[in-house]
Amino acid sequence: MVNSSNPQRRSISLPTRLSSTPSFSQIETNLKKLKTLVPFYSSETIQTGFVCLVDLYLSVDGLIGSSQIQQVNLESRNKGLVEAALIGSTGLLDYYSKLMGFLTPMKENVRTLQSALRRKGSSEADRYLSDYVLYRNKAKKSMAKSLGLLDQMEKDSILFLGHGEDHHLSMVVGVLREIMTATISIFRALLLCLFGKMKPTVKYGFSLITKLVSTARPDCDENQEIVNDNDQIDVALHSLHKKFKNKGSTVDEEQIVMEGLLNLDRQIERYEVGLDSLSRRLIQTRVSLLNILVN
């Protein structure tokens, strides 16, 4: 479980005025559904969030392509709204590339360690475990910097707060702003779910690992520090690394680590699929926005 709270994070809220058209009604329903998932505290809620976001971007693309929007007079503030939306979509696409830059090497490291642990009893397994722990520590430092970039993106989104001269365009861009804010929230939750906040040390023993694995998932409180599934894997890995050095690891400990790595591998693959689908919609949204400017 992950606590993706941030003092600067805005909650997902609906624009104050929505059209009564079916498209807007569906968007409102999906936005409310997305709000129930905040703060996307688990892999499952993140996956559901991806599906919901893809549907939302698809709906907004339809609105952007409507005759009312395509015929908007792009003078003064109307043009500024569209350009601000383009900047936001570009930032999300750039960050998508950063996320894939985290996922690809992480999956490779996980699979390399899995393969080494299957060849039990060799010093090679201990070496690969050390390499993986080192990789995780470095990745967490990079993740912290990436979270800072997300915070800046949220601050920059204030550009969306203006209103154009066309009421319909203002409402569409307002909805798009909410969806982009939700996208930033999911990006943040994905990073925290993968890398967590806790810094495990070798002082944690197998008894704590067993307790963590068997503990029920707590409710997510805004100021609560939560240990997620991958934090638990890190604890288990540090403990197993220490046991390898002392030649005292047990089958149960190794099995917990293997199962955790297998689940992490599957989780990464699901994130890759979700991000890929979302990126395609982001690209289409950008194309739709550009079409307004060139028409």
ChimeraX attribute file (.defattr): number of C-alpha atoms within 10 A of each C-alpha:
attribute: neighborCount
match mode: 1-to-1
recipient: residues
	/A:1	22
	/A:2	27
	/A:3	26
	/A:4	28
	/A:5	21
	/A:6	13
	/A:7	8
	/A:8	10
	/A:9	16
	/A:10	14
	/A:11	13
	/A:12	19
	/A:13	15
	/A:14	17
	/A:15	16
	/A:16	7
	/A:17	10
	/A:18	16
	/A:19	12
	/A:20	8
	/A:21	8
	/A:22	9
	/A:23	13
	/A:24	18
	/A:25	13
	/A:26	14
	/A:27	22
	/A:28	19
	/A:29	12
	/A:30	18
	/A:31	21
	/A:32	14
	/A:33	14
	/A:34	23
	/A:35	17
	/A:36	12
	/A:37	16
	/A:38	21
	/A:39	24
	/A:40	29
	/A:41	23
	/A:42	20
	/A:43	21
	/A:44	13
	/A:45	18
	/A:46	24
	/A:47	20
	/A:48	15
	/A:49	25
	/A:50	24
	/A:51	16
	/A:52	19
	/A:53	25
	/A:54	20
	/A:55	17
	/A:56	23
	/A:57	22
	/A:58	17
	/A:59	16
	/A:60	22
	/A:61	21
	/A:62	13
	/A:63	20
	/A:64	22
	/A:65	16
	/A:66	11
	/A:67	9
	/A:68	12
	/A:69	18
	/A:70	19
	/A:71	11
	/A:72	17
	/A:73	14
	/A:74	19
	/A:75	10
	/A:76	10
	/A:77	16
	/A:78	19
	/A:79	17
	/A:80	17
	/A:81	23
	/A:82	21
	/A:83	18
	/A:84	20
	/A:85	24
	/A:86	18
	/A:87	15
	/A:88	22
	/A:89	22
	/A:90	15
	/A:91	17
	/A:92	22
	/A:93	17
	/A:94	11
	/A:95	18
	/A:96	18
	/A:97	13
	/A:98	13
	/A:99	20
	/A:100	16
	/A:101	11
	/A:102	17
	/A:103	19
	/A:104	13
	/A:105	13
	/A:106	20
	/A:107	18
	/A:108	12
	/A:109	20
	/A:110	20
	/A:111	16
	/A:112	15
	/A:113	22
	/A:114	21
	/A:115	14
	/A:116	19
	/A:117	20
	/A:118	12
	/A:119	11
	/A:120	12
	/A:121	13
	/A:122	12
	/A:123	13
	/A:124	14
	/A:125	21
	/A:126	21
	/A:127	14
	/A:128	20
	/A:129	24
	/A:130	17
	/A:131	13
	/A:132	19
	/A:133	16
	/A:134	11
	/A:135	14
	/A:136	16
	/A:137	15
	/A:138	11
	/A:139	15
	/A:140	19
	/A:141	11
	/A:142	12
	/A:143	21
	/A:144	14
	/A:145	10
	/A:146	18
	/A:147	17
	/A:148	12
	/A:149	15
	/A:150	19
	/A:151	17
	/A:152	12
	/A:153	18
	/A:154	19
	/A:155	13
	/A:156	14
	/A:157	17
	/A:158	11
	/A:159	17
	/A:160	20
	/A:161	13
	/A:162	14
	/A:163	17
	/A:164	20
	/A:165	16
	/A:166	15
	/A:167	11
	/A:168	17
	/A:169	21
	/A:170	23
	/A:171	19
	/A:172	19
	/A:173	24
	/A:174	23
	/A:175	23
	/A:176	23
	/A:177	24
	/A:178	20
	/A:179	25
	/A:180	24
	/A:181	22
	/A:182	26
	/A:183	17
	/A:184	21
	/A:185	26
	/A:186	24
	/A:187	24
	/A:188	25
	/A:189	27
	/A:190	23
	/A:191	21
	/A:192	25
	/A:193	24
	/A:194	23
	/A:195	23
	/A:196	25
	/A:197	19
	/A:198	17
	/A:199	11
	/A:200	17
	/A:201	13
	/A:202	15
	/A:203	11
	/A:204	14
	/A:205	16
	/A:206	18
	/A:207	8
	/A:208	15
	/A:209	21
	/A:210	15
	/A:211	11
	/A:212	19
	/A:213	15
	/A:214	9
	/A:215	9
	/A:216	8
	/A:217	14
	/A:218	10
	/A:219	11
	/A:220	18
	/A:221	12
	/A:222	12
	/A:223	11
	/A:224	13
	/A:225	16
	/A:226	20
	/A:227	18
	/A:228	23
	/A:229	22
	/A:230	21
	/A:231	23
	/A:232	22
	/A:233	22
	/A:234	26
	/A:235	24
	/A:236	29
	/A:237	27
	/A:238	20
	/A:239	23
	/A:240	25
	/A:241	22
	/A:242	19
	/A:243	18
	/A:244	19
	/A:245	11
	/A:246	9
	/A:247	11
	/A:248	10
	/A:249	17
	/A:250	12
	/A:251	8
	/A:252	11
	/A:253	17
	/A:254	17
	/A:255	12
	/A:256	19
	/A:257	23
	/A:258	21
	/A:259	13
	/A:260	20
	/A:261	21
	/A:262	14
	/A:263	14
	/A:264	20
	/A:265	19
	/A:266	12
	/A:267	16
	/A:268	21
	/A:269	15
	/A:270	16
	/A:271	19
	/A:272	16
	/A:273	13
	/A:274	19
	/A:275	21
	/A:276	15
	/A:277	15
	/A:278	22
	/A:279	19
	/A:280	14
	/A:281	19
	/A:282	23
	/A:283	15
	/A:284	16
	/A:285	23
	/A:286	19
	/A:287	13
	/A:288	19
	/A:289	21
	/A:290	15
	/A:291	13
	/A:292	19
	/A:293	14
	/A:294	7
	/A:295	9
